[in-house]
Amino acid sequence: MKVIMVAPYFYPRIGGLENYVYNISKVLIREYGVAVSVICSNWDREGYKEETIEGMKVYRLPYLLKLSTTPINPFWYRRIASIISKENPDIINGHTPVPYIADVAARIAHKRRIPFILTYHNDLVGRNLLLEFLSTFYYHWLGFRTFKISQKIIVTSAYYAESSPYLKNSAAKLEVVPVGVDTSKFNVTQGASKMGSRTVLFVGQLEKASQHKGLDYLISAMKMVNDTVKDVELVVVGKGNYINHYRKLAQASGVQNKIIFVGFVPDDELPRYYNQSNVVVLPSYNRAEGCGIVLIEAQACGKPVIGTCVGGIPYAISDRQTGLLVPPKDSDCLAQAIVKLLKDEELANRLGENGYKRVRDTFTWKKSAEKTFEVYLACLGLGMK
């Protein structure tokens, strides 16, 4: 079987969607002998580029402009059509929410009668009124048509799909494939010794376009946490163009000495940060958070987690079983949850153990790839042997 993955960005760029395409493709190649190629934009604005990464032929296309995080090039149609002719795939698997490139591929696939599967990671959400308008416009201009011509739409959780205002007319096409975690890498054996102080960990991009991760509210919460519990530090892992904003907010909140911005951390080193923390927090505040892979990685390392009741986070966290859920944009409730887990070691350990077990039962790339392969076979009129 030959499959083309079409995504706005791809490895080695870091991000949830990028990691998903990269990891699930590796398992499809290894376990099922699928020949995978990838079409994506060239985020560093260099010209057209071809390369091979772990058995995947990767075609990186230059873009002309970027709208928020969306790379756009009106000349991509002919280039993508040419690559599809060259690769002659059995299936094309596009990935959104970052729009356009997958929508272009969907129309080429439809014209050539190649089965097209859309992996829908989350709703497109604008961070201001203009981007909100453009997000809504996208669905009416391109998105709903892409849904219609897709044979199947893969979602990462039924919970998220059922609450999406955009997927309600596509229910018959939906297939649930939970995200995965590399449990050989993210586990409780990686550097389990704690840092000097009790540590709250945040992992995420610090781009202006990623404000929905809610770091503002976590920084505000840390003042209340430090008023209640001594020797608590917030460690922030990630890089981006909004880091100075967060530094200034920390200073204005009087907690600049309690927050450590460590910058970018390679994927291989992340397990150490998870294992050396006491609690991992992701306080996102809108539906741009389709899953919360950071929370699943933390649970794979046996850590209690705190998230908000938005997007796909309530699926990533089983409330009061593997972690705690709090309302979005509520620094008071967030601070109370952090203090609770820092003070109640028995509760924190129990949540961490439960999360560790749940990840291994539900969130592995092998399980994700198996279900994805089943969807591919169904679209081709075949079945698992």
WOFEN-V303032 format. One record per backbone hydrogen bond with DSSP energy under -1.0 kcal/mol. NH is the residue of the N-H (numbers start at 1). CO is the residue of the C=O. E is the energy in kcal/mol with one decimal. If there is no record, write none. Layout:
BEGIN
nh={NH:NH}
co={CO:CO}
e={E:E}
END
This chain:
BEGIN
nh={3:4:5:6:7:13:19:20:21:22:23:24:25:26:27:28:29:30:31:32:33:34:35:37:38:39:40:41:42:43:45:49:51:53:56:58:59:60:61:64:65:67:70:72:76:79:80:81:82:83:84:85:86:87:88:90:91:92:93:94:95:96:101:104:105:106:107:108:109:110:111:112:114:117:118:119:120:121:132:133:134:135:136:137:138:139:140:141:142:143:144:146:147:148:149:151:153:154:155:161:162:164:170:173:174:175:177:183:185:186:190:191:195:198:200:201:202:204:206:210:211:213:214:218:219:220:221:222:225:226:227:228:229:233:234:235:236:237:238:242:243:246:247:248:249:250:251:252:253:254:255:258:260:262:269:273:274:275:276:277:278:279:280:281:282:285:289:290:295:296:297:298:299:300:302:303:306:307:309:310:312:313:315:316:317:320:321:322:323:324:326:334:335:336:337:338:339:340:341:342:343:344:345:348:349:350:351:352:353:354:355:356:357:358:359:360:361:362:363:368:369:370:371:372:373:374:375:376:377:378:379:380:381:382}
co={35:91:37:93:39:10:15:16:17:18:19:20:21:22:23:24:25:26:27:28:29:28:1:3:57:5:59:8:61:41:42:60:58:56:53:51:38:49:40:72:72:70:67:65:73:75:76:77:78:79:80:81:82:83:84:2:2:115:4:117:6:119:99:100:101:102:103:104:105:106:107:108:109:92:152:94:154:96:128:129:130:131:132:133:134:135:136:137:138:138:139:142:143:144:145:116:173:118:175:157:158:161:167:170:171:153:155:181:182:182:187:189:276:231:233:279:235:237:239:207:208:210:211:214:215:216:217:218:221:222:223:225:225:198:258:200:260:202:263:206:240:242:243:244:245:246:247:248:249:251:250:255:234:236:266:269:270:271:272:274:199:199:304:201:306:212:286:288:292:292:293:294:295:296:299:298:280:324:326:308:289:310:312:312:313:323:318:318:318:305:307:330:331:332:333:334:335:336:337:338:339:340:343:344:345:346:347:348:349:350:351:352:353:354:355:356:357:358:359:364:365:366:367:368:369:370:371:372:373:374:375:376:378:377}
e={-2.9:-2.0:-3.1:-2.4:-2.3:-1.8:-2.7:-2.1:-2.4:-2.2:-2.8:-2.5:-1.7:-1.7:-1.7:-2.2:-2.2:-2.4:-3.2:-1.3:-1.0:-1.9:-2.9:-2.2:-2.9:-3.0:-2.5:-1.6:-2.9:-1.0:-2.0:-2.2:-2.0:-2.6:-2.0:-3.6:-3.3:-3.3:-3.0:-2.3:-1.8:-2.5:-2.6:-2.7:-1.9:-1.1:-3.4:-2.5:-2.0:-2.0:-2.5:-2.0:-2.0:-2.8:-2.6:-2.5:-1.6:-2.4:-3.0:-2.2:-2.1:-2.1:-1.3:-2.6:-1.9:-2.2:-1.6:-1.7:-2.7:-2.4:-2.1:-2.0:-2.7:-2.8:-2.3:-3.4:-3.1:-2.5:-2.6:-2.3:-2.4:-2.2:-2.1:-2.6:-2.3:-1.5:-1.5:-2.3:-3.6:-2.2:-3.0:-2.1:-2.3:-2.0:-2.0:-2.8:-2.4:-2.8:-2.6:-2.0:-2.7:-1.0:-2.2:-1.7:-1.1:-2.3:-3.0:-1.4:-1.5:-3.1:-1.0:-1.1:-1.4:-2.4:-3.0:-2.5:-2.6:-2.4:-2.3:-1.5:-1.3:-2.0:-2.3:-1.4:-2.7:-2.0:-2.0:-1.5:-2.2:-2.5:-1.2:-1.1:-3.1:-2.8:-3.0:-2.9:-3.1:-3.1:-1.8:-2.4:-1.1:-1.5:-2.2:-2.4:-2.1:-2.3:-2.0:-2.6:-1.9:-1.0:-2.4:-2.1:-2.9:-2.1:-1.6:-1.0:-2.3:-2.7:-1.6:-1.3:-2.6:-1.4:-1.9:-2.7:-2.5:-2.0:-1.6:-1.3:-1.1:-1.1:-2.6:-2.3:-2.0:-2.0:-2.0:-2.1:-2.3:-2.3:-1.6:-1.8:-2.6:-1.8:-1.5:-1.6:-2.5:-3.3:-2.6:-2.9:-1.1:-2.3:-2.2:-2.1:-2.6:-2.3:-2.1:-2.2:-2.7:-2.2:-1.9:-2.1:-2.3:-2.3:-1.1:-2.4:-2.5:-2.1:-2.6:-2.3:-2.4:-2.3:-2.5:-2.2:-1.9:-2.4:-2.4:-1.4:-1.3:-2.0:-1.9:-2.2:-2.9:-2.0:-2.1:-2.3:-2.8:-1.8:-1.8:-2.2:-2.6:-2.2:-1.9:-1.2:-1.2:-3.5}
END
